[in-house]
């Protein structure tokens, strides 16, 4: 049975609305959701990165997933709307408070940097307006090789007919470059009525140009890959802060000290052994020397 996820639920000021949004997601069959905190820095003044609110303070009780016997899983996600390369600070300690890190580039230069160099988990694609650039296959393929995913939100297509045209056009443009790989479909919902079931979203993916298998993976296994990528990134960043030995790699436990390969130590050299003495074979054409005396000749007869 597939595990469905919606990695983009917008937090609201009213706790009751957010609780209803979570209850609706669990009723529709989503096993995990992500509360998306959007951060849009400006070049005029420095702004503080928002901190996620603990789940125990947002929800009184986590609802049980429809068809399963366990409660829904709630993750925290940060999305940075970047219009300049300086807006993304990879060494910011506030990033470690989030399970997922996403970036929404607004220019072709930033999109290329996000695909090739930025340490993020999700790259958001604009769906509310016409794209200011075209997707090139080289950066998109680079992002796929790095394990990043591209996100398309479907709620703007529900709210307005104009944004519906932009959503479909931008989605088709993206899928022509990535061939349906590493694409997730999220809601971006703020109200319970804006949520749709996972199978309805898979059918919407067919309209975007996804195959039947890729459309189902866009709300299940590809979302799971993004979550695992975020977990791995947090582990690696935590390991790099700790002092590592000369042969320890970030993100991996140190090797056992009993092995001779620790810290590039060479195995002990064997003592030189003298070869056993052996008799030399005679040289061809040379007679062996013996200790026997030569025989005297007999005297001549008289």
Residue pairs with C-beta under 8 A, 6 or more apart in sequence:
1 67
2 198
2 216
2 220
2 221
3 31
3 32
3 220
3 224
4 29
4 30
4 31
4 198
4 219
4 220
4 223
5 30
5 31
5 32
5 33
5 34
5 219
5 220
5 223
5 224
5 227
6 25
6 30
6 32
6 33
6 34
6 186
6 187
6 189
6 195
6 219
6 223
7 32
7 33
7 34
7 36
7 75
7 77
7 100
7 122
7 151
7 184
7 186
7 223
7 226
7 227
8 34
8 36
8 77
8 151
8 153
8 186
8 187
8 188
8 189
9 18
9 21
9 22
9 25
9 33
9 34
9 35
9 36
9 187
9 188
9 189
10 35
10 36
10 38
10 188
10 189
10 190
11 18
11 35
11 36
11 37
11 53
11 58
12 18
12 21
12 190
15 58
15 59
17 190
17 191
17 192
18 58
18 59
19 58
19 59
19 60
20 192
21 189
21 190
21 191
21 192
21 195
22 33
22 59
22 62
22 63
22 72
22 74
23 63
23 192
24 192
24 195
25 33
25 72
25 195
26 62
26 63
26 64
26 65
26 66
26 71
26 72
27 63
27 66
28 66
28 195
28 196
28 197
28 198
29 65
29 66
29 67
29 197
29 198
30 65
30 72
30 198
31 65
31 68
31 70
31 72
31 73
32 72
32 73
32 74
32 75
32 223
32 227
33 72
33 73
33 74
33 75
34 74
34 75
34 76
34 77
34 99
34 100
35 52
35 53
35 58
35 74
35 75
35 76
35 77
36 77
36 78
36 79
36 102
36 188
37 50
37 52
37 76
37 77
37 78
37 79
37 98
38 79
38 81
39 47
39 49
39 50
39 78
39 79
39 80
39 81
40 80
40 81
41 47
41 80
41 81
41 82
41 87
43 83
43 84
43 86
49 78
49 92
49 94
49 95
50 78
51 94
51 97
52 76
52 78
52 97
52 98
55 62
55 74
58 74
59 74
62 71
62 72
62 74
63 71
63 72
64 70
64 71
64 72
65 71
65 72
75 99
75 100
75 227
76 97
76 98
76 99
76 100
77 98
77 99
77 100
77 101
77 102
77 122
78 94
78 95
78 98
78 100
78 101
78 102
79 102
79 103
79 104
79 122
79 124
80 87
80 88
80 101
80 102
80 103
80 104
81 104
81 106
82 88
82 103
82 104
82 105
82 106
82 110
82 114
83 106
83 107
83 110
84 110
85 109
85 110
85 113
88 103
88 118
90 118
90 119
95 101
96 234
96 237
96 238
99 227
99 230
99 231
99 234
100 121
100 122
100 226
100 227
100 230
101 119
101 120
101 121
101 122
101 230
101 233
102 120
102 121
102 122
102 123
102 124
102 151
103 110
103 114
103 118
103 120
103 122
103 123
103 124
104 123
104 124
104 126
105 111
105 113
105 114
105 123
106 126
106 132
107 132
107 133
108 132
108 133
108 134
111 123
111 133
111 135
111 139
112 136
112 139
114 120
114 123
114 143
114 148
115 123
115 139
115 140
115 142
115 143
115 146
115 148
116 139
116 142
116 143
116 146
119 233
120 148
121 148
121 149
121 226
121 229
121 230
121 233
122 148
122 149
122 150
122 151
122 184
122 226
123 143
123 148
123 149
123 150
123 151
124 150
124 151
124 153
125 150
125 151
125 152
125 170
125 171
125 174
126 166
126 170
127 152
127 153
127 156
127 157
127 163
127 166
127 167
127 170
127 171
128 156
128 163
128 166
128 167
129 163
129 166
130 166
130 169
130 170
131 170
131 173
134 173
135 173
135 174
135 176
135 177
135 178
136 177
137 177
140 150
140 174
140 177
140 178
141 178
143 150
143 182
144 178
144 181
144 182
147 182
147 225
147 229
148 182
148 229
149 182
149 183
149 184
149 222
149 223
149 225
149 226
149 229
150 174
150 178
150 182
150 183
150 184
151 183
151 184
151 185
151 186
152 167
152 170
152 171
152 174
152 183
152 184
152 185
152 186
152 208
153 167
153 185
153 186
153 187
153 188
154 167
154 185
154 186
154 187
154 188
154 196
154 201
154 204
155 187
155 188
155 189
155 190
155 194
156 163
156 164
156 166
156 167
156 188
157 163
157 164
157 167
157 168
157 204
158 164
158 194
159 194
168 207
168 208
171 208
171 209
172 208
172 209
174 183
175 183
175 208
175 209
175 210
176 209
180 209
180 210
180 211
180 214
181 214
182 222
182 225
183 205
183 210
183 214
183 218
183 222
184 218
184 219
184 222
184 223
184 226
185 201
185 202
185 204
185 205
185 215
185 218
185 219
187 194
187 195
187 196
189 195
196 204
198 219
198 220
201 215
201 218
201 219
202 212
202 215
202 216
202 218
202 219
203 215
204 215
205 214
205 215
205 216
205 218
205 219
206 212
206 215
210 218
232 251
235 251
236 250
236 251
239 250
239 251
239 252
240 250
244 250
244 254
245 254
245 263
246 263
246 264
247 255
247 261
247 262
247 263
247 264
248 254
248 255
255 261
255 262
256 262
260 266
260 267
282 288
